[in-house]
Amino acid sequence: MNNSFSERLKELRTAKGLTGEELGKAIGVSGATVSFWENRKSDIKSENLKKLAEFFGESIEFLLGIKDY
């Protein structure tokens, strides 16, 4: 089974050694917003999904758990 977006996000963030606050600052959202995404308390807007994909150098499909690479 594919990883969910929240799991992928946390894996990518921790692999880069970033806190939620640091990641949020890098893409223009709060650390609380990143925490909400990782804990499935909030859905991500498409504009922020694009920012995350660019930041991590991954596809949106990978982030959403649609494709594994």
N, C-alpha and C positions, 0 to 999 in steps of 0.2 A: 504494500500500500504506500502511496506517495505521502510524503510529509506535508503537513498543512502549512499555510503561509506563516502562521505564528511560530511554528517550530523552525522553519527555514530562516526566518528573520533572526531569531535568537541565535541559531547556529552560526550564521554569517557574522552577526555583530560580535559574538564572543570570540570567534576565530580571528577577528581583527583586533581583539583586545579593547573594544570600546564599551563604554557604559551606555545606557539608554540615553542619558543626557547628552553625551558626546555625539552619538549618532543623530539625535534630534537636531542638535545645533548644526551639524553638517548638512542636513537637508531642509532646515527651516521650520522644524516643529519642536514642540516641547518634549522633554524626557518622559513626561507623563503620557503623552500621546504614544510614544514608542512602547511604553509599558502596557498601555491599553491594547495595542495591536498584538503584542506578544502574549497577553493573557486573554485574548479573544473577547475583550470588553468593548471594542470599537472596530468598525469596519474602516478600511483604508480607502481614501479617495484615489481615483485613477491618477491624478497629478502627482500624488505622493508615491504611488507605486512606481511610476516612471522615474522619479528621483532616486528611489531606492535601487532600482535596476541599474541606473547609470552609476550610482555611487559604488555598488558592489561589482559592477561589470558582469552582471548576470541578466538573463532574459526574464521578462515578466512571467512567462510560462514556468520557468524554474522557481521563481519566488512563490508562485501560487501553488506549486506542487503538482502541476500538470505534466511536466517533463522532468526527468532525471538526467543528469549529465555525468 
